[in-house]
Amino acid sequence: MEIFVRRKDNKKKAAERSRPRFLVWVTVAVSLSSALALYVGWRPVGRLADRWRESMLTNSYFSVQEIKVGGGEKVGGSEIVAMAGMSQGMNIWKVDPATIERKIGKHPWVKRVLVRRELPRRVVIEVEEREVKGIMVMGKLYYVDAEGSVFKEVEEGEKTDFLLLTGLQQADLTSQSHATRQKIREALKLGELMAAGSLTLSEIHFSPQGGAVLYPMAYPVALHVGWGDWQGKVQRLERILEMWKGKEARLASLDLSFRDRVVARLRQGRRQNVN
């Protein structure tokens, strides 16, 4: 038998050397124990969760018995349900609102759509449709909404008694840029302002120079208004037309793009400054 005698002054150093090794083994043991406990303990729970999920997806209690569609006029309820890919009796947990919203949102008349599940058996689809504010003329006719979006071609039999917008290029229609939509919105705003003053427009033409030319329904007069300051220009226009009341047929055009005067061009070709 061998006896190892450790000196008193080396006892502390030996303890320090053994402590890190001891901590490593403790850490490994704890980690392995935790992993084993999780594996053994959570495996039945995971299986139970899977079975519960499967029962929810197949239980007839959650079969859709009612699909409620609200807000659609241009697009019928049955068409919306068909676009959604839904059918009565499908499991409500298999209904993905975000996916259905994307599908329905592709329809040109649909501005916004909201889909929600009402447990246990009902799905609600709320649709907000676009409202036509004008027609863009560009080879073909296209509907324009209040946000300045050109959203669909006008088909045979659809209404055409809206303000006409002309002068934009095909590239503007293709890009649908923020600047183009803003320009269309401004023009629509001007059309509403004119209509409120009992001077409804039949057409707004976007000129290549960046201004607008207005064509009223009541008078065969071209109104050159430049761009911006609509309120002030409409007020000036109303005063000028009051001066020419009963003689409007003599006017070929009025130019209100100047800040300090209005230039009237008569049908004989003469120009006249009107203060």
C-alpha positions as CSV (number, residue, x, y, z in Angstrom):
1,M,0.0,0.0,0.0
2,E,1.3,3.4,-1.0
3,I,0.7,6.4,1.1
4,F,0.8,9.9,-0.5
5,V,1.5,12.6,1.9
6,R,0.6,16.2,0.8
7,R,2.5,19.0,2.3
8,K,0.4,21.7,4.1
9,D,1.7,24.5,1.9
10,N,0.7,22.6,-1.4
11,K,-2.9,21.9,-0.2
12,K,-4.3,25.2,-1.4
13,K,-2.7,24.9,-4.8
14,A,-4.0,21.4,-5.4
15,A,-7.5,22.5,-4.4
16,E,-7.3,25.4,-6.9
17,R,-6.2,23.0,-9.7
18,S,-9.0,20.6,-9.0
19,R,-11.8,23.3,-8.7
20,P,-12.1,24.2,-12.5
21,R,-12.2,20.5,-13.4
22,F,-14.9,19.9,-10.8
23,L,-17.1,22.8,-12.1
24,V,-16.8,21.5,-15.7
25,W,-18.1,18.1,-14.7
26,V,-20.9,19.6,-12.6
27,T,-22.0,21.8,-15.6
28,V,-22.0,18.8,-18.0
29,A,-24.0,16.7,-15.5
30,V,-26.6,19.4,-15.0
31,S,-26.9,20.0,-18.8
32,L,-27.3,16.3,-19.5
33,S,-29.9,15.9,-16.7
34,S,-31.9,18.9,-18.0
35,A,-31.8,17.6,-21.6
36,L,-33.0,14.2,-20.4
37,A,-35.7,15.7,-18.3
38,L,-37.0,17.8,-21.2
39,Y,-36.9,14.9,-23.6
40,V,-38.6,12.5,-21.3
41,G,-41.0,15.1,-19.8
42,W,-42.0,17.2,-22.8
43,R,-42.3,14.4,-25.4
44,P,-45.8,13.2,-24.1
45,V,-46.9,16.9,-23.9
46,G,-45.8,17.4,-27.5
47,R,-47.7,14.4,-28.6
48,L,-50.8,15.6,-26.7
49,A,-50.5,19.0,-28.4
50,D,-50.3,17.4,-31.8
51,R,-53.4,15.3,-31.1
52,W,-55.3,18.3,-29.9
53,R,-54.4,20.3,-33.0
54,E,-55.5,17.5,-35.2
55,S,-58.8,17.2,-33.5
56,M,-59.4,21.0,-33.9
57,L,-58.7,20.8,-37.6
58,T,-61.0,17.9,-38.1
59,N,-63.8,18.4,-35.6
60,S,-67.1,19.2,-37.2
61,Y,-67.9,21.6,-34.4
62,F,-65.6,24.1,-36.2
63,S,-66.9,23.6,-39.7
64,V,-67.9,26.9,-41.3
65,Q,-71.7,27.2,-41.6
66,E,-71.9,30.9,-42.5
67,I,-69.8,33.2,-44.7
68,K,-71.0,36.7,-44.3
69,V,-69.9,39.2,-47.0
70,G,-70.5,43.0,-46.5
71,G,-70.0,46.1,-48.5
72,G,-69.8,44.7,-52.0
73,E,-72.0,46.2,-54.8
74,K,-69.8,46.0,-57.9
75,V,-68.5,42.6,-56.8
76,G,-71.2,40.1,-55.8
77,G,-71.0,38.1,-52.6
78,S,-70.7,34.7,-54.4
79,E,-67.8,36.1,-56.5
80,I,-66.0,37.2,-53.4
81,V,-66.4,33.8,-51.7
82,A,-65.2,32.1,-54.9
83,M,-62.1,34.4,-55.0
84,A,-61.5,33.6,-51.4
85,G,-61.4,29.9,-52.2
86,M,-63.8,29.2,-49.4
87,S,-66.7,26.7,-49.1
88,Q,-69.3,26.0,-46.5
89,G,-68.3,23.1,-44.2
90,M,-64.5,23.8,-44.4
91,N,-62.8,23.9,-41.0
92,I,-62.6,27.4,-39.6
93,W,-59.0,26.9,-38.4
94,K,-57.9,26.3,-42.0
95,V,-59.2,29.8,-43.0
96,D,-56.2,32.1,-43.4
97,P,-57.5,35.7,-43.3
98,A,-54.3,37.3,-44.6
99,T,-54.2,35.0,-47.6
100,I,-57.8,35.6,-48.4
101,E,-57.4,39.3,-48.2
102,R,-54.6,39.2,-50.7
103,K,-56.7,37.1,-53.1
104,I,-59.7,39.4,-52.9
105,G,-57.6,42.5,-53.0
106,K,-56.5,41.7,-56.5
107,H,-59.9,42.5,-57.9
108,P,-59.8,46.0,-59.5
109,W,-63.0,47.2,-57.8
110,V,-61.8,46.2,-54.3
111,K,-60.1,49.0,-52.4
112,R,-59.8,47.4,-49.0
113,V,-60.8,44.0,-47.5
114,L,-60.9,42.7,-44.0
115,V,-61.4,39.0,-43.2
116,R,-62.1,37.7,-39.7
117,R,-63.0,34.4,-38.1
118,E,-65.9,34.4,-35.6
119,L,-65.7,31.1,-33.7
120,P,-66.9,28.5,-33.9
121,R,-68.6,28.5,-37.4
122,R,-68.7,32.0,-39.0
123,V,-66.3,33.9,-41.3
124,V,-66.9,37.6,-42.0
125,I,-65.5,39.3,-45.2
126,E,-65.9,43.1,-45.3
127,V,-65.1,44.8,-48.6
128,E,-64.7,48.4,-49.4
129,E,-65.0,49.2,-53.1
130,R,-63.5,51.9,-55.1
131,E,-65.6,55.0,-56.0
132,V,-65.3,56.3,-59.5
133,K,-64.4,60.0,-59.6
134,G,-63.3,60.4,-63.2
135,I,-62.3,58.7,-66.4
136,M,-58.8,58.8,-67.8
137,V,-58.8,59.0,-71.6
138,M,-55.7,57.4,-73.1
139,G,-56.5,55.5,-76.2
140,K,-59.0,53.6,-74.1
141,L,-61.1,54.8,-71.1
142,Y,-60.0,54.0,-67.6
143,Y,-61.8,54.6,-64.3
144,V,-60.0,56.8,-61.7
145,D,-60.8,56.7,-58.0
146,A,-60.6,59.5,-55.4
147,E,-57.0,58.6,-54.5
148,G,-55.8,59.2,-58.0
149,S,-55.4,55.5,-58.9
150,V,-56.3,54.4,-62.5
151,F,-57.7,51.0,-61.6
152,K,-59.6,49.5,-64.5
153,E,-60.6,49.8,-68.1
154,V,-64.1,50.9,-68.7
155,E,-66.1,48.0,-70.2
156,E,-69.0,48.1,-72.5
157,G,-72.2,49.0,-70.7
158,E,-70.5,50.6,-67.8
159,K,-71.2,54.3,-66.9
160,T,-69.2,57.0,-68.6
161,D,-70.9,60.2,-67.3
162,F,-67.8,61.2,-65.3
163,L,-65.3,64.0,-65.5
164,L,-62.8,63.3,-68.3
165,L,-59.1,63.6,-67.7
166,T,-56.9,63.9,-70.8
167,G,-53.3,64.7,-71.7
168,L,-51.3,62.2,-69.6
169,Q,-49.0,59.8,-71.3
170,Q,-49.0,56.0,-71.3
171,A,-45.9,56.0,-69.2
172,D,-47.8,57.9,-66.5
173,L,-50.5,55.2,-66.5
174,T,-48.0,52.4,-66.4
175,S,-45.9,53.8,-63.5
176,Q,-48.8,55.0,-61.3
177,S,-46.2,57.0,-59.4
178,H,-47.0,59.1,-56.4
179,A,-46.5,62.3,-58.4
180,T,-49.0,61.1,-61.1
181,R,-51.6,60.1,-58.5
182,Q,-51.1,63.5,-56.7
183,K,-51.6,65.3,-60.0
184,I,-54.8,63.4,-60.7
185,R,-56.1,64.0,-57.1
186,E,-55.5,67.8,-57.6
187,A,-57.4,67.8,-60.8
188,L,-60.3,65.9,-59.2
189,K,-60.3,68.4,-56.4
190,L,-60.5,71.2,-58.9
191,G,-63.4,69.5,-60.6
192,E,-65.4,69.2,-57.4
193,L,-64.6,72.9,-56.6
194,M,-65.9,74.0,-60.0
195,A,-69.1,71.8,-59.6
196,A,-69.8,73.4,-56.2
197,G,-69.8,76.8,-57.9
198,S,-72.4,75.6,-60.4
199,L,-69.8,75.3,-63.2
200,T,-69.5,71.6,-63.8
201,L,-66.6,70.5,-66.0
202,S,-66.8,68.0,-68.8
203,E,-63.0,67.7,-69.2
204,I,-59.7,68.6,-67.6
205,H,-56.7,68.5,-69.9
206,F,-53.2,68.2,-68.5
207,S,-51.1,70.5,-70.8
208,P,-47.5,69.6,-71.7
209,Q,-46.4,72.8,-70.0
210,G,-47.6,71.5,-66.7
211,G,-50.9,73.5,-66.4
212,A,-54.5,72.5,-66.8
213,V,-57.1,73.5,-69.4
214,L,-60.7,73.2,-68.3
215,Y,-63.7,72.7,-70.5
216,P,-67.1,73.5,-68.8
217,M,-70.3,71.7,-69.8
218,A,-72.3,75.0,-70.0
219,Y,-69.9,77.0,-72.2
220,P,-67.8,76.2,-75.2
221,V,-64.8,78.0,-73.6
222,A,-61.3,76.7,-72.9
223,L,-60.2,77.9,-69.5
224,H,-56.4,77.9,-69.0
225,V,-55.8,78.0,-65.3
226,G,-52.1,77.0,-64.9
227,W,-51.6,75.0,-61.7
228,G,-52.5,75.6,-58.1
229,D,-54.4,78.3,-56.2
230,W,-57.6,76.8,-57.3
231,Q,-59.8,78.7,-54.9
232,G,-58.5,82.1,-56.0
233,K,-58.7,81.3,-59.7
234,V,-62.3,79.9,-59.4
235,Q,-63.4,83.1,-57.6
236,R,-61.8,85.3,-60.4
237,L,-63.4,83.1,-63.1
238,E,-66.8,83.5,-61.5
239,R,-66.4,87.3,-61.6
240,I,-65.3,87.3,-65.2
241,L,-68.1,85.0,-66.4
242,E,-70.6,87.3,-64.6
243,M,-69.2,90.2,-66.7
244,W,-69.7,88.1,-69.9
245,K,-73.1,86.7,-68.9
246,G,-75.2,86.3,-72.1
247,K,-72.1,86.8,-74.3
248,E,-70.2,83.7,-73.5
249,A,-70.5,82.4,-77.1
250,R,-68.1,85.2,-78.1
251,L,-65.4,83.8,-75.9
252,A,-62.9,81.2,-77.3
253,S,-60.8,81.0,-74.2
254,L,-59.9,82.6,-70.9
255,D,-56.4,82.5,-69.5
256,L,-56.3,82.7,-65.7
257,S,-52.7,81.5,-65.3
258,F,-51.5,85.1,-64.7
259,R,-51.5,86.4,-61.2
260,D,-52.6,90.0,-62.0
261,R,-54.9,89.7,-65.0
262,V,-57.2,87.5,-67.1
263,V,-56.6,87.2,-70.8
264,A,-59.7,86.6,-73.0
265,R,-59.5,85.4,-76.6
266,L,-62.5,86.1,-78.7
267,R,-63.7,83.8,-81.4
268,Q,-62.7,86.4,-84.1
269,G,-59.1,85.8,-82.9
270,R,-58.6,89.0,-81.0
271,R,-57.2,89.0,-77.5
272,Q,-58.4,91.2,-74.7
273,N,-57.1,91.8,-71.1
274,V,-59.8,91.6,-68.5
275,N,-59.2,93.0,-65.1
